Amino acid sequence: MTDTRENWSARSGFIIAAVGSAVGLGNIWRFPYVAYENGGGAFLIPYLVALLTAGLPLLFLDYAVGHRSTGAPPKAYEQLTKKAEALGWWQACVCIIIGLYYASVLTWAGSYIYFSFNQSWGADPEGYFFKAFLATSDAAGFDMTFISHLLWPLIGVWALVLVILYGGVRKGVELANRIFMPLLIVLFSILVIQALRLPGASEGLNAFFTPNWEAMKDYKVWLAAYGHIFFSLSVGFGIMVTYASYLKPKTNLTGSGFVVGFANSSFELLAGIGVFAALGFMAHAADKSVQDVVSGGIGLAFIAFPKIISSLGAGAELFGILFFTSLFVAGVTSMVSILEVPIAAMQDKLKWGRAKAVTIIGGGTGIVSIALFSSANAIKLVDIIDHFINNLGIVSGALVSIIMVSWFKRSLMRELELHVNSISTIKLGKIWEFTLTVITPVVLLSTLGLALSALLQKGYGDYSMSLQLWFGWGCILFCAIGALFMSSLKNR
């Protein structure tokens, strides 16, 4: 029999865990670059519009669905309508896939904390990262070459995450977030202060905040803003549904949502200031423009920042340790939230105890992750899986959940609205209904249509078709089969 369903110790525990989920690796390395590429200071306007008209409305929907049902996505959606259980399992499977590669990036961040002590990357951070550290294969197809120094850190990451998950909601997830989130804020605040004191920091901030008003006329900038908000807030793929299900019956849902939404955005702004102040220093030291040194994603975290660290002289070690520890801490809290979704789903469906669900789901995902990402394919698989699962898996799940409620089950929308309003200080109404009926579906449909068209016509990047089929489309197929299979099983 399953354990009695747990709750957060208090609303503050839920809020800090929800913020911990929302604030992840992407906030530090993705937002600054996205903002810079899409109008700099001007991007903040579509970003805030997206937060208010899509991010928060969808966040409130996730909260309402999870809190009303006191269940993970499969149980929560099944209570809305029987046929929707498969949607919940789709989201749970998406989280399993994300967990596979997220652990790998966490391993890199953890390793680079150690590398920062003596700046192991030397004069060529790019060559060190791809060749010496990841030992990336030049083979077009799948290369099973084992990389031993990637194995033990990856095992360590999975062990840490599983220990937190074994602790349960209060003693594991909530406690970890109460420790890690204040630590992250302190570490990153020190990092930002250090970065602002560097020569050339003002040049970086000018590049980040200077508005390009012309960019706002481009629909792609608006799609970028909406797309980033969905991923950033952890909405649309089951995390917030699951977290809200652990709330006590009388909880201020909308008040909590506003705190989470604006806390997440505030951290992203802080990340942008810190990252671009550092990039400004790098440009100043190299006598180049910021445009010549800026990069996003993996390039920013593991190539550009090591270059900055190497240029700092006496303060290099501290700066490197602060940055990579921040990445690692932010990633741990997000990864815990990602795996909590399928674990809670299996507890609901099969009446497993907590320990059994963590062992089978967490342990099984960990074994596959270790097998795949301690090989010479690590960086390729991270890139391919991340692209497919974000652009197709998350977006399609979010889109179906919104359309189901706002287009085909309008009575459910009203029920959810009444549920939220009965316990919240800020009431939902016509504006919330309009955004979920019109704005959010249109944006998600556009995003999904463009992504699907590009993948079908051109594929992704320069990767071989075999890698894209196995690890791109294969992950989407896994989610579909998993959703159909699990929803076909009878509840115990």
VEXVO-542480 format. One line per field, with one value per residue (C-alpha): x, y, z; residue number from 1. Coordinates in nm, 2 decimals. Layout:
BEGIN
X: c(X, ...)
Y: c(Y, ...)
Z: c(Z, ...)
resi: c(NUM, ...)
END
This chain:
BEGIN
X: c(0.00, 0.11, 0.21, -0.03, 0.01, 0.26, 0.22, 0.45, 0.52, 0.39, 0.31, 0.66, 0.80, 0.60, 0.70, 1.07, 1.05, 0.86, 1.11, 1.39, 1.23, 1.19, 1.54, 1.76, 2.06, 1.86, 1.81, 2.19, 2.30, 1.99, 1.80, 2.09, 2.17, 1.80, 1.75, 2.06, 1.98, 1.62, 1.64, 1.84, 1.66, 1.36, 1.32, 1.22, 0.89, 0.77, 0.93, 0.71, 0.40, 0.46, 0.50, 0.17, -0.04, 0.09, 0.34, 0.13, -0.21, -0.06, 0.10, -0.23, -0.39, -0.12, -0.18, -0.55, -0.54, -0.29, -0.44, -0.79, -0.70, -0.42, -0.25, 0.03, -0.05, -0.21, -0.45, -0.51, -0.60, -0.80, -1.02, -1.09, -1.19, -1.12, -0.95, -0.70, -0.50, -0.26, -0.18, -0.06, 0.16, 0.30, 0.42, 0.56, 0.76, 0.88, 1.02, 1.20, 1.37, 1.47, 1.62, 1.84, 2.04, 2.00, 2.21, 2.49, 2.50, 2.50, 2.80, 2.99, 2.91, 3.02, 3.35, 3.42, 3.40, 3.70, 3.87, 3.84, 4.09, 4.38, 4.21, 4.26, 4.13, 4.45, 4.47, 4.21, 3.88, 3.70, 3.94, 3.96, 3.58, 3.51, 3.82, 4.00, 3.70, 3.41, 3.63, 3.36, 3.36, 3.40, 3.20, 2.87, 2.67, 2.65, 2.99, 2.99, 3.34, 3.35, 3.49, 3.58, 3.62, 3.26, 3.13, 3.20, 3.08, 2.76, 2.71, 2.77, 2.50, 2.25, 2.33, 2.27, 1.94, 1.81, 1.90, 1.70, 1.41, 1.42, 1.37, 1.02, 0.84, 0.92, 1.25, 1.39, 1.25, 1.15, 1.46, 1.70, 1.54, 1.54, 1.92, 2.01, 1.80, 1.94, 2.28, 2.23, 2.11, 2.41, 2.66, 2.52, 2.49, 2.86, 2.93, 2.74, 2.91, 3.25, 3.15, 3.03, 3.37, 3.56, 3.70, 3.46, 3.16, 2.96, 3.02, 2.86, 2.56, 2.52, 2.50, 2.25, 2.02, 2.05, 1.70, 1.67, 1.31, 1.32, 1.35, 1.00, 0.84, 0.97, 0.72, 1.01, 1.12, 0.77, 0.78, 1.12, 0.98, 0.68, 0.89, 1.14, 0.87, 0.71, 1.05, 1.17, 0.86, 0.85, 0.49, 0.32, 0.51, 0.37, 0.61, 0.38, 0.08, 0.27, 0.40, 0.06, -0.09, 0.12, -0.04, -0.28, -0.65, -0.66, -0.37, -0.35, -0.27, -0.26, -0.06, 0.20, 0.20, 0.28, 0.57, 0.71, 0.67, 0.84, 1.11, 1.21, 1.21, 1.41, 1.68, 1.69, 1.75, 2.02, 2.18, 2.18, 2.35, 2.62, 2.68, 2.70, 2.92, 3.16, 3.13, 3.20, 3.52, 3.62, 3.56, 3.75, 4.05, 4.05, 4.00, 3.69, 3.32, 3.08, 2.91, 3.24, 3.26, 2.89, 2.76, 2.47, 2.40, 2.69, 2.93, 2.86, 2.89, 3.19, 3.39, 3.33, 3.33, 3.65, 3.81, 3.69, 3.81, 4.16, 4.18, 4.11, 4.44, 4.42, 4.04, 4.01, 3.96, 3.68, 3.50, 3.51, 3.40, 3.11, 2.98, 3.00, 2.87, 2.57, 2.51, 2.53, 2.30, 2.04, 2.05, 2.00, 1.68, 1.54, 1.64, 1.47, 1.15, 1.17, 1.20, 0.93, 0.67, 0.70, 0.77, 0.45, 0.26, 0.36, 0.27, -0.08, -0.13, 0.03, 0.00, 0.38, 0.55, 0.79, 1.10, 0.99, 0.89, 1.22, 1.42, 1.25, 1.19, 1.49, 1.73, 1.62, 1.65, 1.99, 2.12, 2.02, 2.16, 2.49, 2.51, 2.44, 2.62, 2.95, 3.02, 3.19, 2.84, 2.75, 2.74, 2.57, 2.29, 2.24, 2.19, 1.96, 1.74, 1.71, 1.60, 1.34, 1.19, 1.17, 1.04, 0.80, 0.75, 0.70, 0.52, 0.27, 0.19, 0.12, -0.08, -0.31, -0.37, -0.48, -0.69, -0.86, -0.98, -1.03, -1.17, -1.35, -1.43, -1.53, -1.72, -1.40, -1.23, -1.51, -1.48, -1.10, -1.15, -1.41, -1.17, -0.88, -1.10, -1.24, -0.90, -0.70, -0.66, -0.62, -0.92, -0.91, -1.17, -1.23, -0.87, -0.74, -1.00, -0.91, -0.54, -0.58, -0.84, -0.67, -0.32, -0.14, -0.28, -0.20, 0.16, 0.21, 0.06, 0.29, 0.59, 0.51, 0.43, 0.75, 0.96, 0.79, 0.82, 1.19, 1.27, 1.08, 1.23, 1.59, 1.64, 1.84, 2.19, 2.46, 2.38, 2.34, 1.99, 2.05, 2.13, 1.82, 1.60, 1.72, 1.76, 1.53, 1.23, 1.29, 1.24, 0.91, 0.80, 0.90, 0.67, 0.38, 0.41, 0.46, 0.15, -0.07, 0.06, 0.04, -0.30, -0.43, -0.34, -0.61, -0.56, -0.48)
Y: c(0.00, 0.36, 0.59, 0.86, 1.14, 1.40, 1.78, 2.07, 2.18, 2.53, 2.75, 2.89, 2.54, 2.51, 2.85, 2.79, 2.45, 2.60, 2.87, 2.61, 2.42, 2.73, 2.86, 2.62, 2.60, 2.78, 3.10, 3.15, 3.05, 3.08, 3.40, 3.65, 3.52, 3.51, 3.86, 3.99, 3.82, 3.95, 4.32, 4.36, 4.60, 4.61, 4.23, 4.29, 4.43, 4.12, 3.91, 4.08, 4.07, 3.69, 3.64, 3.82, 3.69, 3.33, 3.23, 3.32, 3.21, 2.87, 2.85, 2.91, 2.64, 2.39, 2.49, 2.45, 2.11, 1.97, 2.12, 2.02, 1.66, 1.61, 1.40, 1.40, 1.48, 1.14, 1.13, 1.51, 1.51, 1.19, 1.36, 1.63, 1.39, 1.01, 1.03, 1.28, 1.04, 0.98, 1.35, 1.32, 1.02, 1.21, 1.48, 1.23, 1.06, 1.40, 1.45, 1.11, 1.21, 1.55, 1.38, 1.16, 1.45, 1.71, 1.49, 1.50, 1.88, 1.88, 1.65, 1.90, 2.19, 1.99, 1.89, 2.25, 2.35, 2.13, 2.25, 2.61, 2.56, 2.54, 2.64, 2.30, 2.42, 2.62, 2.85, 2.67, 2.62, 2.52, 2.24, 2.13, 2.11, 1.92, 1.71, 1.66, 1.66, 1.52, 1.34, 1.41, 1.15, 1.26, 0.96, 1.05, 0.78, 0.65, 0.60, 0.37, 0.47, 0.48, 0.79, 0.69, 1.04, 1.12, 0.81, 0.87, 1.23, 1.12, 0.84, 1.11, 1.34, 1.06, 0.95, 1.30, 1.34, 1.00, 1.07, 1.39, 1.21, 0.92, 1.18, 1.25, 1.58, 1.75, 1.59, 1.56, 1.80, 2.08, 2.06, 2.05, 2.36, 2.54, 2.48, 2.52, 2.82, 3.07, 2.93, 2.99, 3.35, 3.43, 3.27, 3.44, 3.77, 3.76, 3.66, 3.96, 4.20, 4.07, 4.09, 4.45, 4.56, 4.43, 4.67, 4.68, 4.57, 4.88, 4.78, 4.45, 4.60, 4.85, 4.56, 4.37, 4.67, 4.89, 4.86, 4.76, 4.88, 4.76, 4.40, 4.42, 4.44, 4.08, 3.81, 3.58, 3.80, 3.76, 3.39, 3.38, 3.56, 3.33, 3.02, 3.12, 3.19, 2.85, 2.67, 2.90, 2.87, 2.49, 2.50, 2.27, 1.95, 1.84, 1.98, 2.25, 2.02, 1.77, 2.04, 2.19, 1.85, 1.85, 2.17, 2.18, 2.23, 2.60, 2.76, 3.10, 2.97, 3.29, 3.47, 3.19, 3.20, 3.57, 3.52, 3.23, 3.41, 3.73, 3.56, 3.36, 3.66, 3.87, 3.60, 3.59, 3.96, 3.92, 3.65, 3.88, 4.15, 3.92, 3.73, 4.04, 4.24, 3.94, 3.93, 4.31, 4.25, 3.97, 4.20, 4.48, 4.25, 4.12, 4.46, 4.33, 4.42, 4.23, 4.10, 3.91, 3.73, 3.66, 3.31, 3.11, 2.78, 2.54, 2.79, 3.05, 2.82, 2.60, 2.80, 3.18, 3.18, 2.97, 3.23, 3.51, 3.32, 3.27, 3.65, 3.75, 3.68, 3.67, 3.64, 3.37, 3.07, 3.24, 3.36, 3.01, 2.83, 3.08, 3.05, 2.67, 2.61, 2.83, 2.63, 2.31, 2.42, 2.56, 2.24, 2.01, 2.17, 2.16, 1.80, 1.69, 1.86, 1.70, 1.34, 1.41, 1.40, 1.04, 0.92, 1.08, 0.95, 0.59, 0.63, 0.74, 0.48, 0.16, 0.25, 0.21, 0.33, 0.63, 0.42, 0.17, 0.45, 0.63, 0.31, 0.20, 0.53, 0.73, 0.44, 0.31, 0.65, 0.69, 0.36, 0.46, 0.81, 0.68, 0.43, 0.70, 1.00, 0.85, 0.79, 1.00, 1.10, 1.30, 1.65, 1.54, 1.35, 1.65, 1.88, 1.65, 1.53, 1.88, 2.03, 1.76, 1.73, 2.10, 2.20, 1.91, 1.73, 2.01, 2.25, 1.98, 1.87, 2.23, 2.30, 1.99, 2.07, 2.42, 2.34, 2.06, 2.30, 2.62, 2.50, 2.16, 2.15, 2.51, 2.39, 2.25, 2.59, 2.75, 2.48, 2.53, 2.91, 2.87, 2.63, 2.88, 3.18, 3.01, 3.00, 3.28, 3.65, 3.75, 3.62, 3.48, 3.60, 3.70, 3.80, 3.46, 3.28, 3.50, 3.44, 3.06, 3.05, 3.28, 3.41, 3.11, 2.85, 3.07, 3.12, 2.75, 2.65, 2.88, 2.77, 2.40, 2.45, 2.63, 2.37, 2.07, 2.22, 2.29, 1.94, 1.76, 1.97, 2.02, 1.80, 1.95, 2.08, 1.88, 1.56, 1.23, 1.12, 0.80, 1.00, 1.22, 0.92, 0.73, 1.01, 1.28, 1.12, 0.81, 1.01, 1.15, 0.80, 0.68, 0.95, 0.85, 0.47, 0.53, 0.75, 0.50, 0.20, 0.35, 0.50, 0.16, -0.01, -0.03, 0.16, -0.06)
Z: c(0.00, -0.06, 0.21, 0.32, 0.07, 0.20, 0.22, 0.23, 0.59, 0.50, 0.19, 0.22, 0.16, -0.16, -0.28, -0.23, -0.40, -0.69, -0.73, -0.70, -0.99, -1.20, -1.14, -1.32, -1.56, -1.83, -1.62, -1.59, -1.94, -2.15, -2.06, -2.09, -2.44, -2.55, -2.43, -2.60, -2.93, -2.93, -2.87, -2.55, -2.32, -2.56, -2.51, -2.15, -2.27, -2.47, -2.19, -1.92, -2.15, -2.20, -1.82, -1.75, -2.05, -2.07, -1.80, -1.50, -1.65, -1.74, -1.39, -1.23, -1.45, -1.34, -0.97, -1.00, -1.17, -0.92, -0.61, -0.69, -0.76, -0.50, -0.76, -1.01, -1.38, -1.48, -1.18, -1.21, -1.58, -1.54, -1.28, -1.53, -1.80, -1.83, -2.17, -2.05, -1.83, -2.13, -2.13, -1.78, -1.86, -2.17, -1.93, -1.68, -1.97, -2.09, -1.74, -1.75, -2.08, -1.94, -1.63, -1.85, -1.99, -1.72, -1.49, -1.75, -1.76, -1.38, -1.39, -1.61, -1.38, -1.08, -1.25, -1.34, -0.98, -0.93, -1.25, -1.13, -0.86, -1.10, -1.43, -1.58, -1.92, -1.98, -2.28, -2.49, -2.30, -2.61, -2.70, -2.34, -2.30, -2.62, -2.66, -2.33, -2.09, -2.30, -2.55, -2.81, -3.09, -3.45, -3.57, -3.75, -3.58, -3.22, -3.06, -2.75, -2.65, -2.26, -2.10, -1.74, -1.59, -1.68, -1.50, -1.13, -1.12, -1.30, -1.04, -0.77, -0.91, -0.93, -0.58, -0.44, -0.63, -0.52, -0.16, -0.17, -0.34, -0.09, 0.19, 0.06, 0.01, 0.34, 0.45, 0.10, -0.17, 0.07, 0.29, -0.01, -0.15, 0.18, 0.19, -0.18, -0.28, -0.02, -0.10, -0.47, -0.41, -0.18, -0.42, -0.73, -0.56, -0.47, -0.83, -0.97, -0.73, -0.84, -1.20, -1.17, -1.03, -1.34, -1.60, -1.90, -1.70, -1.81, -2.18, -2.12, -1.93, -2.22, -2.47, -2.25, -2.17, -2.48, -2.65, -3.01, -3.07, -3.43, -3.30, -3.14, -3.48, -3.55, -3.45, -3.38, -3.09, -2.94, -2.99, -2.82, -2.52, -2.49, -2.55, -2.28, -2.02, -2.07, -2.01, -1.74, -1.52, -1.54, -1.67, -1.91, -1.83, -1.50, -1.23, -1.10, -1.12, -0.90, -0.66, -0.62, -0.53, -0.21, -0.09, 0.20, 0.12, 0.21, 0.02, -0.15, -0.50, -0.70, -0.44, -0.45, -0.83, -0.84, -0.59, -0.79, -1.13, -1.02, -0.81, -1.11, -1.34, -1.08, -1.07, -1.45, -1.46, -1.19, -1.40, -1.71, -1.52, -1.38, -1.71, -1.93, -1.68, -1.71, -2.09, -2.10, -1.90, -2.15, -2.45, -2.28, -2.20, -2.56, -2.71, -2.89, -2.90, -2.67, -2.98, -3.06, -2.73, -2.64, -2.67, -2.54, -2.38, -2.35, -2.51, -2.25, -1.94, -2.04, -2.29, -2.24, -1.86, -1.83, -2.06, -1.83, -1.52, -1.67, -1.73, -1.37, -1.21, -0.83, -0.81, -1.07, -0.84, -0.64, -0.95, -1.11, -0.79, -0.74, -1.10, -1.14, -0.79, -0.87, -1.19, -1.00, -0.71, -0.95, -1.15, -0.85, -0.73, -1.09, -1.14, -0.82, -0.94, -1.28, -1.14, -0.87, -1.15, -1.27, -0.91, -0.78, -1.09, -1.02, -0.65, -0.76, -1.03, -0.88, -0.51, -0.47, -0.16, -0.18, -0.16, -0.43, -0.67, -0.62, -0.66, -0.98, -1.16, -1.03, -1.02, -1.36, -1.52, -1.35, -1.50, -1.85, -1.80, -1.68, -1.97, -2.24, -2.10, -1.99, -2.36, -2.63, -2.75, -2.43, -2.58, -2.90, -2.71, -2.47, -2.77, -2.97, -2.69, -2.54, -2.87, -2.95, -2.60, -2.54, -2.88, -2.94, -2.61, -2.36, -2.61, -2.73, -2.38, -2.26, -2.58, -2.53, -2.16, -2.24, -2.54, -2.35, -2.08, -2.27, -2.60, -2.54, -2.17, -2.08, -1.78, -1.64, -1.68, -1.48, -1.21, -1.18, -1.17, -0.88, -0.70, -0.72, -0.63, -0.32, -0.15, -0.31, -0.25, -0.62, -0.81, -1.16, -1.41, -1.78, -1.84, -1.73, -1.94, -2.25, -2.22, -2.20, -2.47, -2.72, -2.65, -2.51, -2.76, -3.06, -2.94, -2.86, -3.19, -3.38, -3.18, -3.23, -3.60, -3.68, -3.48, -3.64, -3.99, -3.94, -3.81, -4.09, -4.36, -4.25, -3.94, -3.65, -3.69, -3.87, -3.68, -3.87, -3.94, -3.74, -3.42, -3.48, -3.53, -3.23, -2.98, -3.11, -3.27, -3.05, -2.73, -2.87, -2.96, -2.61, -2.46, -2.69, -2.62, -2.25, -2.23, -2.41, -2.22, -1.87, -1.93, -2.05, -1.72, -1.46, -1.14, -0.84)
resi: c(1, 2, 3, 4, 5, 6, 7, 8, 9, 10, 11, 12, 13, 14, 15, 16, 17, 18, 19, 20, 21, 22, 23, 24, 25, 26, 27, 28, 29, 30, 31, 32, 33, 34, 35, 36, 37, 38, 39, 40, 41, 42, 43, 44, 45, 46, 47, 48, 49, 50, 51, 52, 53, 54, 55, 56, 57, 58, 59, 60, 61, 62, 63, 64, 65, 66, 67, 68, 69, 70, 71, 72, 73, 74, 75, 76, 77, 78, 79, 80, 81, 82, 83, 84, 85, 86, 87, 88, 89, 90, 91, 92, 93, 94, 95, 96, 97, 98, 99, 100, 101, 102, 103, 104, 105, 106, 107, 108, 109, 110, 111, 112, 113, 114, 115, 116, 117, 118, 119, 120, 121, 122, 123, 124, 125, 126, 127, 128, 129, 130, 131, 132, 133, 134, 135, 136, 137, 138, 139, 140, 141, 142, 143, 144, 145, 146, 147, 148, 149, 150, 151, 152, 153, 154, 155, 156, 157, 158, 159, 160, 161, 162, 163, 164, 165, 166, 167, 168, 169, 170, 171, 172, 173, 174, 175, 176, 177, 178, 179, 180, 181, 182, 183, 184, 185, 186, 187, 188, 189, 190, 191, 192, 193, 194, 195, 196, 197, 198, 199, 200, 201, 202, 203, 204, 205, 206, 207, 208, 209, 210, 211, 212, 213, 214, 215, 216, 217, 218, 219, 220, 221, 222, 223, 224, 225, 226, 227, 228, 229, 230, 231, 232, 233, 234, 235, 236, 237, 238, 239, 240, 241, 242, 243, 244, 245, 246, 247, 248, 249, 250, 251, 252, 253, 254, 255, 256, 257, 258, 259, 260, 261, 262, 263, 264, 265, 266, 267, 268, 269, 270, 271, 272, 273, 274, 275, 276, 277, 278, 279, 280, 281, 282, 283, 284, 285, 286, 287, 288, 289, 290, 291, 292, 293, 294, 295, 296, 297, 298, 299, 300, 301, 302, 303, 304, 305, 306, 307, 308, 309, 310, 311, 312, 313, 314, 315, 316, 317, 318, 319, 320, 321, 322, 323, 324, 325, 326, 327, 328, 329, 330, 331, 332, 333, 334, 335, 336, 337, 338, 339, 340, 341, 342, 343, 344, 345, 346, 347, 348, 349, 350, 351, 352, 353, 354, 355, 356, 357, 358, 359, 360, 361, 362, 363, 364, 365, 366, 367, 368, 369, 370, 371, 372, 373, 374, 375, 376, 377, 378, 379, 380, 381, 382, 383, 384, 385, 386, 387, 388, 389, 390, 391, 392, 393, 394, 395, 396, 397, 398, 399, 400, 401, 402, 403, 404, 405, 406, 407, 408, 409, 410, 411, 412, 413, 414, 415, 416, 417, 418, 419, 420, 421, 422, 423, 424, 425, 426, 427, 428, 429, 430, 431, 432, 433, 434, 435, 436, 437, 438, 439, 440, 441, 442, 443, 444, 445, 446, 447, 448, 449, 450, 451, 452, 453, 454, 455, 456, 457, 458, 459, 460, 461, 462, 463, 464, 465, 466, 467, 468, 469, 470, 471, 472, 473, 474, 475, 476, 477, 478, 479, 480, 481, 482, 483, 484, 485, 486, 487, 488, 489, 490, 491, 492)
END
